[in-house]
Amino acid sequence: MGASKTEHFTDKQNAIAVMAKALGHPARVAIIEYLLKVDTCICGDIVNELPLAQPTISQHLKELKNVGLIKGSIEGNAICYCVDEKALTVLQKFFTHVTTKMEKKKNNCC
């Protein structure tokens, strides 16, 4: 996160920021949506679904896995990917908290 002095923020704030940054690319959003639709898949399945080359898909999968949004397990000579429900729960709680606060303050903002 560069020179933003992440040590001044909570672990939870840093974790949400890292996940949000990873979701900042439409291909990664599409990969998450695809994994939710099919529940589990291998990289080749995603290559057939998205208009991106296999190495590009692999890089996006690596990024999503590094931040904990997806999990991968080895099955034979392929890696089978799925969404990590714990990470999505963290994001869901954050956005639920934000939207609840916004609803309470609906008429008190510019």
N, C-alpha and C positions, 0 to 999 in steps of 0.2 A: 504494500500500500504506500510505497514511497516515503516521502518526508512528512507524512501526515501525523506523525507521533502517535501511532496506534496504542502505545502503552498508556496513554491518557484515557482510554476508553475501556469499557468492561469487555470481558471475554465474549459475552453474548452479543454486544454491539459489533465487535470485530468479526465474529462468526457470521452474523447476518450480512454484514458488508461484503465479506468474501464471497458468500453464496450469491448475493445480488450482483456482484461484479461478474461472476461466472455466467449468470443468466443474462448478462448484458449483450449477448450475441444471439441473433435470431436462430441460427443453426442449433445452438444449445437448447433454446426453448423448444424448437421442433423435435429435437432428440428426446427431451423430457416428455413431451406430449406423446411421441411415438411409443416410448417405453411404458407410459401409463396405459396406452391403448392395448398393447400386446402383452403386458405384464413382464415379459422377459424376452431377450433376443440376443443374437450375436451381431457383431459389427457388420457382417455382410448383409443382414436383414435391413439395417439402417441405410447402408449404401444403396440398396435397391429402392428405398423409400424416398431418400433425399437427393437433390441434384448436386451432390458433392462427391469428390473422389475419395477413395478408401483411406488414403493417408490423412486427408483433412478431417474425415469423420473420426479417425483414431485420435487425432490431436484434440478434438472437441470432447471425446469420451474421456480422455486422460484428464483434461481440465475439470470436467464434471466430477470425475472420481476423486481427484486431488482435494476438492473442496467438500467432498462427502455427500454430494447430491445423488450420486448413483453408486452402486456396488457392482463388482464383477467377480464371477467365479469361473474357474477353469473347468471346461467340460471337453475332454479329449484334447484336440488341438485348437479349440476355439475358446474365447472368453464370452461368457453369457452375462449380459448386463441387465440390471433392474434398478428401479428408483429406490433410494433409501428413504423409507417412510419416516424415520426419525428426523432427518433433515427437513423434509416437507412439513412435519409437525412444528418444527421451530419457526419456519417461515409463516405457516398458517397462524400460529399464536401471535407472532409479531404483527402481521397485517390485521388480524382480528382486533388486537389491542389498538392499533392506529385508527381503524375505522370506527371502533366504539368511541374513542376519544373525539373523533371528528363529528360523530352524530350528536354527542353531548354539547359540542361547541358550535353547532350548525349556524346559528345566527350571530355569533360573537366575533366573527372574523371579517376582515376587509372584503 
